Amino acid sequence: YVEMVATAPSAQRRGYASALLEHFVPLLGEYELAALCPATENLYARLGWRFWRGPLSVRQDGGVVATPDERVMILPRSQTPSLDLDLPLSVEWRRGDVW
């Protein structure tokens, strides 16, 4: 997981976060897809991340719980199958931020 990419205000707008995220992508290896819940959208959109438009939920205790307040961006990769960004998307529950 990569969580909380942030740049000190005095160092912003110099490309540090973009460089970090561009370095991160090759580390995904064979994963077909990357997803995150952005605090700032423009940075990720510039790097090819796209919003998932369909309903979001978390799977836990044998059920599914809607997470309507979340916004998720995905990064399609060369091995990503064709996606319908309007379909439901769910994630397994985990401690901390689920998305």
Order of alpha helices (4+ residues) and beta strands (2+ residues): alpha-beta-alpha-beta-beta-beta-beta-beta
